[in-house]
Amino acid sequence: MKQSKKLKRQQVVLDSAETYADWLVAAREYDDMSGATLWRRRDHTHLYDYAQIRVRLEKLRSLRTRNDDQGLLFALNEGVHGNMGGMGNSELYTQSLLGTKHLIEDYCEEIADAIRH
């Protein structure tokens, strides 16, 4: 069966989901079938500066795990804005039903962890 027919059938399953849990299962299947799951796992794309985000993520993690509060405060102050490395590019949020690049999600979670630190 062609991939497009499988995706159309999966879209019907998505559209008929009666609970969020059912929709989530169907969305995972859809993303797996469409290649979106793999797309999310790979940092690389022309849509954002993934290298910059990776470096900043590692810096924040390192500062937080070393309890370098002053360094962490400085790093947060210099680098927390809505379009860091092009992360605000709307195309990054239309490729998958379940989210965007794992790197972007990890970066946002690390910022939240750093703020709570």
C-alpha positions as CSV (number, residue, x, y, z in Angstrom):
1,M,0.0,0.0,0.0
2,K,1.3,3.5,-0.8
3,Q,2.5,5.7,2.0
4,S,-0.1,8.4,1.2
5,K,-3.0,5.9,1.5
6,K,-1.6,4.8,4.9
7,L,-1.3,8.4,6.0
8,K,-4.9,9.1,4.9
9,R,-6.2,6.1,6.8
10,Q,-4.2,7.2,9.9
11,Q,-5.7,10.7,9.5
12,V,-9.1,9.2,9.7
13,V,-8.1,7.5,13.0
14,L,-6.8,10.8,14.3
15,D,-10.0,12.6,13.3
16,S,-12.1,10.0,15.0
17,A,-10.2,9.9,18.3
18,E,-12.6,10.4,21.2
19,T,-10.0,11.1,23.9
20,Y,-6.6,12.8,24.1
21,A,-5.0,9.5,24.9
22,D,-6.5,7.9,21.7
23,W,-5.4,10.9,19.7
24,L,-1.9,10.7,21.1
25,V,-1.5,7.1,20.1
26,A,-2.8,7.9,16.6
27,A,-0.5,10.9,16.3
28,R,2.6,8.9,17.3
29,E,1.7,6.4,14.6
30,Y,1.1,9.1,12.1
31,D,4.4,10.8,12.9
32,D,6.2,7.5,12.6
33,M,4.6,6.8,9.3
34,S,5.3,10.2,7.9
35,G,8.9,10.5,8.9
36,A,8.2,13.3,11.4
37,T,9.5,11.2,14.4
38,L,12.8,10.9,12.7
39,W,12.8,14.6,11.7
40,R,12.3,15.5,15.4
41,R,15.2,13.4,16.5
42,R,17.7,14.9,14.1
43,D,19.1,18.3,15.1
44,H,20.0,19.2,11.5
45,T,17.8,21.4,9.4
46,H,18.1,24.6,7.5
47,L,15.2,26.0,9.5
48,Y,17.2,27.1,12.6
49,D,20.8,27.4,13.9
50,Y,20.9,24.0,15.5
51,A,24.7,24.3,16.2
52,Q,24.1,27.5,18.2
53,I,21.3,25.9,20.2
54,R,23.3,22.8,20.9
55,V,26.2,24.9,22.2
56,R,23.9,27.0,24.4
57,L,22.1,23.9,25.8
58,E,25.4,22.3,26.8
59,K,26.6,25.5,28.4
60,L,23.4,25.9,30.4
61,R,23.5,22.3,31.5
62,S,27.2,22.6,32.5
63,L,26.6,25.8,34.5
64,R,23.6,24.3,36.3
65,T,25.2,21.0,37.2
66,R,28.3,22.9,38.5
67,N,26.0,25.1,40.6
68,D,27.6,28.2,39.0
69,D,24.7,30.5,39.8
70,Q,26.4,33.6,38.6
71,G,27.4,32.1,35.3
72,L,24.0,30.7,34.9
73,L,22.4,34.0,35.5
74,F,24.6,35.6,33.0
75,A,24.0,32.9,30.4
76,L,20.3,33.2,30.9
77,N,20.4,37.0,30.6
78,E,22.4,36.9,27.4
79,G,20.5,34.2,25.7
80,V,16.8,34.0,26.6
81,H,14.7,35.5,23.9
82,G,12.0,34.2,21.6
83,N,14.0,33.7,18.5
84,M,17.3,32.3,19.7
85,G,19.0,30.7,16.8
86,G,15.8,31.0,14.7
87,M,13.8,28.8,17.1
88,G,10.8,31.0,16.5
89,N,10.6,29.9,12.8
90,S,7.0,28.8,12.4
91,E,8.0,26.0,10.0
92,L,9.6,24.2,13.0
93,Y,6.2,23.8,14.5
94,T,4.3,22.4,11.5
95,Q,6.4,19.3,10.7
96,S,5.1,17.0,13.4
97,L,1.8,16.5,15.2
98,L,3.6,15.9,18.5
99,G,6.1,18.8,18.7
100,T,9.2,20.3,17.2
101,K,12.8,19.3,17.2
102,H,13.9,17.4,20.4
103,L,16.8,19.8,20.6
104,I,14.5,22.8,20.8
105,E,12.3,21.1,23.4
106,D,15.4,20.1,25.4
107,Y,16.7,23.7,25.3
108,C,13.4,25.1,26.5
109,E,13.3,22.5,29.3
110,E,16.9,23.4,30.3
111,I,16.0,27.1,30.5
112,A,13.1,26.2,32.8
113,D,15.3,24.0,34.9
114,A,17.9,26.8,35.2
115,I,15.3,29.3,36.3
116,R,14.0,26.9,38.9
117,H,17.6,26.3,40.0
